[in-house]
């Protein structure tokens, strides 16, 4: 499927709805341009970073990142809720509701951010000395890295509300430009620091500094995009606490499920195996994740678009969004899956050099599950955008139980490869169940779905 086909979005008549299609075209172009650029930088500098830090130090960095990711679940899905409600209210020019929603979310974020930061600081010593198999020579620096990451988490969560404003206003083009600029400068700084002989601590300090700078830039952008934005205490409203949290709870559960899919294995490996195996797993999963990440970029485009269409009662357009979005996602992931699965070993050898043969097997195993998950890349964000996520939330809970139930015994029996097998199987089952539910909800027959996805002509 050509990119231009999806960018046309829908066969919409001229008039008000044309604005939605233009937003999708602009956002999709920019988000993929930014993704390609940032991914190329990330893939290019990873071998340098890993070899400079070493497997153990990079394993510590990966573990800290996963812990922060799970503590970030305290966000409770509020960010996605903001994007939905801002898009919906903005379509109706209800700026008072936008201000109340954002002001209320900001206070909630402050409370949750302090709680999350405190949790990390309180349990740091326990994580470093008792939970994970961190080498003795990295114990002290690991404590400091956790502390820096905790403070960065607090700042990111509270002021991350402004990034969600930009998404809700469907100006991902501006957001992407800012992210690309930050990636260029941060990558140059990180390379310079490591080239000069500094280690893990300095690497984390520089990375955290650029996270903070990026958030400040997003804050400025959000205020300029929405001149009506007014964040003052009087806009805090308990009614909006209920509105936000009643919707965000389902998002919270699905976010947990997504983090299980992409991160839980790293924690389990870090608990049961030496920390160097976390690095081996991360290297393989990093490439496999491209099968998921490349098509999943449409998620941030689809959620606010689906909310806007739902506000306009465009059920026909929403169904078309599901079909064309899925076709677009599958078209992007298929060649990636084939190349990474078939050529996993030569790719890994060229990219990382010798010593990562196991990473190639992990890449092949995970690529199967992530490819099947592609079938849900349009359905799930549409469900979020229109506020129908109860069944998907239940499926996500069942998925998490299945993932842990499979991964732990497989890791104990097969080692690091068992983690990939357990995750791939559970993701596949979860994705197929979600697909069936989405097709039922949007009244898409299996034959119609197949014809649209693989372009069968009558």
PyMOL commands that set and color helices and strands:
alter all, ss='L'
color gray80, all
select helices_A, chain A and resi 3-7+18-53+55-75+78-91+95-131+136-159+161-168+172-195+200-225+233-235+238-272+276-296+299-311+315-342+344-352+357-376+379-386+390-414+416-441+446-454
alter helices_A, ss='H'
color red, helices_A
deselect
rebuild
show_as cartoon
